[in-house]
Amino acid sequence: MAEDEEIRSLSRTNDQFNSHENGGRKRCVRCCGLCTVTVLIVAAVFVTLLFTLFLRDPEIKTNKLTIVKMKLISGTTLPDPKYNISLVADVSMKNPNAATFIYGNSTTVLYYRGTLIAAIPIPPGRAKPRRTQRMDLPFELDTAKLYGTLNVQSDASSGVLDMTSKTRIIGKMKIFGVTKKHIVVKMDCELSFNLTSLAIQDQKCKSKSSI
């Protein structure tokens, strides 16, 4: 009898131990699940803030225009309006964000006194986080349209041509190699092109992005 009682007592002890052990496991699982959910929420908030409050506009800047080919009017230094001028634009794409900016085919259009005189194609690419990417982009300037505008000769005699440019780039931000956010960048610039040095001597740009 005493032996049976001892066995029953030991059995109750084992049952209580198993009950505590199972309860501890359940609490551990609940705790791990809660921690996982918390981490996911914090990560989601971080990514949201990164793409909203901390998002800065990628910047596109034309550093220099180099004339590759220009046919002149015989006996003058003026370009022949029957032939377009071939140029190369030295363009910078600056990405101030902590995420990679992936963009598709885009175009920068160049205006002189409101007349479209050139379109500079921008090929698709990637702008790495907090990096500036340089590109040499060939294009042609429509000389006939340039001559068709008023005051071009007086402006040329001053040695400076004031122009405007418009750029629209559609791309997406990529962070942690997975998260993507579509973004549209619009940039309007006013620039002064020095005909003597063939350099852009002044440039002011305004950019706006939308998500």
Buried (B, 14 or more C-beta within 10 A) or exposed (E): EEEEEEEEEEEEEEEEEEEEEEEEEEEEEEEEEEEEEEEEEEEEEEBEEBBEEEBEBBBBBBEBBEEEEBBEEEEEEEBBBEBBBBBBBBBBBBBBBEBBBBBEEBEBBBBBBEBEBBEBEBEEBBBEBEEEBEBEBEBBBBBEBBBEBEEBEEBBEEEBBEBBBBBEBEBBBBBEEEBBBEBEBBBBBEBBBBBEEEBBEEBEBEBEBEE
